Amino acid sequence: GFAYRIIRANQPSFTPDTLDPGLKRPAIDKGRRAIAGVPLRGKEGPIGVLYVNWKAARQFSEQDKDLLIALASQASVAIQNAQRHEEMSRLLNEVINAKAPAEAVAEVMVLGDIKVTLQSITDWAKKVVGCDAVVLYEYDRARQTLNFPPTYVGLPYELAEWPYKEVSHESIAYKMLHLEDLYIAERVDENPLFTNSTFAQTEGIKSCMAIPLKATQEKVGVRFVNYFSYHDFTNEQRTNTQLFANQAAVAIKNAQQFEAIKRSEAYLGALHESAKAITASFRLGRRQVLDRIVKQAVKCVQRSLGPKAHLGTIQLYDSKTDELSFESVYPPAKSPKLVDMIGEQRSLNKAQRSERIGIAGRTVINRFPKIVRDVRLEP
C-alpha cells in the first residue's frame, strides 16, 4: 500500500490530486483529493507514517512540504518518548512482579508443616499471577495417587461443599501431572483435553494454566491457575508461574520429608511405649495380655500422624482345627456387638465354612499382611 511504499522509500510523498489520470495508482477513495505522506524516523529506523489528507485538490508549496516534514520530525520524537515511557513502565512492572515470587519463595521455603506449606503456595500463586482461583493437588509418591481434597483459593464454595469425593485417575488432574511442562488452555471450552472435564464444567473455568510440580525429577503435585473469564497469558505470567512452581515444588518436597520424619518419630515413640506396656503385662492372664496388646496397638497408631485408628481386634488362628477365634476388642465400650463375639470360632476350611471368612481369614490364608484402604470394596 501507500504507507508501505513511503516507508520502503524512506522519502515523503505529496499527491496534489488523487484523481489525476497520470498517476500509476489513482486513489479509489474520492473523498481524499490531496494526500501528503511523510515517514516517521526513529534512531533505529522507520517507526510509522504521518498522513495528511484534503478533500479538494491542492498544490504543495516548498513551505508546505518543509512544515509537514518538521511536524513529522517532532511527531517521531514524541512517539519515541512515549515508547520509552511504556518500556520503562514494563520494566518496572517486571521488577515488582519479580519481587512477588521472590517473597513467596522466601516464605514457603521456611515452612515445615505440609498443610501450611500447600496453603501458602496456593495463596501466593494467586497473588503472583493475578488469577481468579488456584487449585493444588499434592502427589503421594508411595501410593502413586493425588491426595484428596486439594488445597485451593478463590473457588465459590467451602471445603465441606467440595463437589468431588476423590481424584479419578482419568481426571484432568492426572493428565496434567504426567506432563513435562506447563500446559495452557486460553479457551477451555475449545480445548480437547478440558472441554468435557468435570473440572471445567463444575467450576466454570474459562482459561487455565496447569503446572506439574517436580523437585529433583520427582513429582510432588500439580497446580491449576484458573480464570472465570477468557484470559490471554503473557510471557511474563508464564515466566513468573514457572519460576514460582519450581521453588514451590522444592518447598513441598521439603515439607513432605519433614512430615515423614515426624511420622517416624511419633511411630517409634508409640512403639516404645507399647513395648513397655506389653512387657509389664506378661504376669497377667492370657485374655488380659491380649487386651493390653490390642489396646497398645490402637494407641500406637493414634499417636502417629494422619487418620486416627478408632478400633482394634485380635483373632487367633489354630492350625490344628483351621479355625479363627475372636479374642479381644478395643475399645470395648464403642463396639458392644464385637464384645459379644469374643470366644466365637470361625472355620477357614473350604469344605466346612458356611460364611465369608473376612479380611482376617484371607490374611491368614494368604500368609502376608494386608492393608485395606476401603473395607466397603472388600468381597
PyMOL commands that set and color helices and strands:
alter all, ss='L'
color gray80, all
select helices_A, chain A and resi 2-9+62-109+114-129+159-161+172-177+188-190+198-203+235-280+286-303+332-334+336-340+358-366+375-377
alter helices_A, ss='H'
color red, helices_A
select strands_A, chain A and resi 13-15+34-42+45-54+133-140+145-146+151-153+183-185+207-215+218-227+312-318+323-330+345-347
alter strands_A, ss='S'
color yellow, strands_A
deselect
rebuild
show_as cartoon
